[in-house]
Amino acid sequence: MAKASIYDLLSQRYEPVVEPQEPTGQRSDYRPDRLRLMDGVALTSAGMVARDEVPERAMPVLSPVLHGPDGFRLLVHAMQDVMRVDEPRLERHSAKALRLHALIQTISLDALMLLEALPEGAGFDIVVSAPLRSAQAVEIVLGRLGTMVAASAYGAGLGDIHHSDSGWDPHTTLGTRESGGQPYVLWIGADSLLNHDDIAELHRQGLLALASRQVGVCPGEAAFALLAQRVLDSGSGGDEAPTTGWWLDAATLLEHPERSMRDNPARQQLMHDLLAQAWPVAEPPAYLVMDTLELPGRTMELSAPLLERWPRLDIIDDGLSVSALCGWPGEALTPLQLVLALASVGHAKSALLLNQAAETYSRALTLHACALAMSTNEDSPAAAPVDRRRS
């Protein structure tokens, strides 16, 4: 029997050193103020939201365990078909973290199906936005999701996967790190306000509907997934201008004195100013997605300026309010508004998202169809808005 050489023995004992390589396609020269949204899905108490699929409004139900500051049981919007997860570490740590983990697991399969729209061999990052308050909770959620993606047909394309506390500003949330990122990004997340701490915060902000005060929003929860393309400084992000999807530009943000301290004409003027800056063109959006119309004065504050600007636009038939559809979804609000807009308009139509729940600021986000921009030989039908602040 031949004796093994020293080279054979060394090869059995030592593994070759392989330098880690960045995924193909990673870059740092993306625009911070523009994204191209390709598709999205969401789960709410009203049901699934997907392309051409917007559920009917869900009615809130009395919670068996949650009470308002007035001592009465609260009306809430709770999702019913949520995956059951067994994670003792989260159970000991936080009931909310466990619920967020379950919501993200429930949406994850639908999220992966969005990746079918990617070009062959394209790389993508994953951003998970959810208010997870501990490093261990983040590690558990990202670890489970990363394992699922690695075992799928899309595992080879996965670049970075990381967590963000907030989903309020899509451009910040989906921005790359200093090392750069992949040209596509899958945004997954969830929030649930069905707990005492979040209910107390809603009450502190003056948003919570109580048995003793009917106006306000009911606590809710939602999970979502959005597929987006990062846009290069030199163009759309690819060799040819896309004809599908929607351009999402930076928000128009107006800061102002407290709404409750202003009369109706002054509040309506705020909305006039916001609409003029966010949507300067004469053609109205095909669809509106509002955060809420259930707070005092919000319906009149919005409807009068809209009717004056676009008499044929109906905020009931041509729009919806998130809080009326499925309750207040917390940090999932902005991505849920985006998914609802994508589900409600075609590839040749555009949408306007409005936020007027806060006392001291109002915000608008615009979705302009890429096909519509192509037909006008412009990046978008309106001049690309920037983050404008006004006192």
Helices and strands as residue ranges (DSSP letters): H 6-13, E 30-44, E 47-49, E 61-67, E 73-76, H 88-93, H 95-114, G 115-117, E 124-129, H 135-150, G 155-157, E 158-164, H 170-173, E 184-192, H 196-204, E 221-232, E 246-249, E 252-255, G 259-261, H 264-278, E 287-290, H 298-309, E 319-321, H 322-326, G 330-332, H 333-344, E 351-355, E 361-369, H 370-375
